[in-house]
Amino acid sequence: MNFEQIGKNLNSFLTSPKILDNLPDMFLYLDSDGFIKEANFNARNNLGAIENITINELFSNGLKAVRQSVKYKKAVLVETNTPNEFLELTASKIGRDYCVCIRDNTKIIKDNIEKDNIEKFNNEKNAMIYKLQNEFRAPLNSMTGFCQGLVDGIAGEVSEKQSKYLKIIQSNANELNEFTEKFIDFSYAESLQYESEYKKFDIILEIKDIIKEFEKNIDKEKISINLIYDGIESRNVYNDFNAIKKSIINILELSLKSTEVGNIQLILSNPNDEEYITYGLDENKKYLQIKIIDAGTPVAPKDLRQICNPYAQLEKNKKHIVKSLRLGIISILTKRANGIFNIKSNNGNEYNVIVPTEKEEDE
């Protein structure tokens, strides 16, 4: 191979003002000792790169970075005299010479650093909220308990007007208690404090137990929860037990809050071929689909896109935020279970959770 000719062709390419001089990146052509033979306009203008100086005069680790990039076939960062400046160098060897591309990634890297700092702060904030959960819950439980006691006459008879005010206090305290509970649960799901519980369990038995708990507090003459699981391949599921259980509980809570009369259907199935394609499922894995359908007040189409993001609901009313917190919990926990969660709304709501059912080889 005629490396000398290749070098000449590349040299001609580098000096073409119509090509490299108009590119946003900085290009250098070096000899084997790191001396600059050619530089495009941006390299000359931004780095002060001129012929016959070495790349080490531009960067303290210049030639070392070039050789590392060639050896490992990847970009490396080069050190500059400007604080908090991040230049990325990619080099290829042409014969004994080097073709070097330098890109200014300062903004991208600073944005990533800022994102990492925000994420770190968010994790610390969520951990603090979770650890202080008793500090939130104890006074609220005390407030609602004493209010109920006063209404029941534990401290003596109260007037009709006093009873009215006590019930208002109790109602507001209950709403605040619900918000606090879901806010803490959301913070826990989002934080590094969350602990997965991967194990094999019978999904049918677990759901039946969940339904029994709900049926204790609902009027069965007005609302019923129907479990349908005909045709699923296996009742046994290996996944994050906590994530799946909490997701189902939160969905049923939402369905019961929005449904005054009618049936809530909880349907278990395995995704069909069309659903594998629609949701981008791995064809080599088995999945369980948990679908909960109610006839309650549907989510407005304009709200569907951001309804699972409580941070986007700050301008909404308190009940809307609580609903979004519940959906945010489901969305996060489903992701932790390596699954998919979505909502459809028409005459009612359809909540759809799809999770893998078998243990991964590397778990």
Steps between C-alpha positions, in 0.01 A plus 500: 500500500635840402477692828688793354233544235224461760672769705513732201132440423405566861718809506317628195167419664591685819603813314179521299323817622169381359493191722677493835529876549120517510454216750427579868764256628875563516724282282875445522743294296805396703822315432610209717668731754192714543607797285211674324525473124156643415208653690154610389357849566330415832815336635709803403242747631398327825818318599768715341617193310773584249744289306814363664385532859412183691160398627653498849532877471123513462414234761722372779394142428456552125717230339416253777129559436550447125674169558237387752221583257670299224578207730152469657306627197298752701487868587698635798488830687796736468615747764489872422620808685142623532320375814181297443566465128455153356640413158456152354771363273461217249801384299573257217837388371588551133831329433728653763295820525182583692171655397345668804148636556439720805149585612392747768266306729509750785127576492399134472726392786396794720136415433568137597681609817209726590255215427704264721506757781123549473446124502725465805312777679166342405610162636616658826174696529290187442705302751448774761122506442480121531709493820282773653172328413405445866551871568231570239261217577493507881351850549249447217382168644476664841295786356250275322477264798426773754250667266311173464512454876352844560227437242420171677471685833811361670556837673136573560208609290571747218255738343373457146712796388812362671437160341474663158836676541666187636383302198641768268835483684492121480417503128786740423736298717401181316570667164837624625574154635425344159720754324785448750478121469522509120769769503715281727427189290595689182822626659584147614433350156717767337785484754804279545339381825259280303560129555390251236370159605559273204348158556265243349137533608147398401354815342140372528519439875663838562238689298216314671643607838520861380139492379380357835654796682326746268164323526496562875460872434273514194128470454473171308149590386635798306851396400653161428856396412511213252820301454538328161802282432387226259767396257817637662793268447616495862387636835860509623688822437861590575532875544513780755217401733488841672483694173218292351293486820524875566419577137181291509395654832546853371307428180208348693499801735474729198226291341292492818535875550375575149228231485170548683306208354601208277759231447878532518660230289846370583611291204818290486630380164813446298574759230413390147725542194357840418562626854859373485550726199297795636690516830839396363520189719793261479379201295731271701330583830166411655275771641189538712245769416297644789210708373261686730191652336247721678197708405613798702570859400751482213827690496465797267691448170701820558618363837602150387849596386617645833261334745770263634736791574409676828762769432292614202182527709603770748250749359215252535277448802600276791286202392654510152850493651411204724373312194820583315708384798322164491560466127859614541554225759357240259712628211825495701435160661407344165830621357681355802332168412635540142146543374272745319208706631246697299151646530214522254186702566171494315174422680710406801866424567717210395825453695745262340808351670727258310788331686742216422426177687827308501836540668776656291816292462719768662275549807 
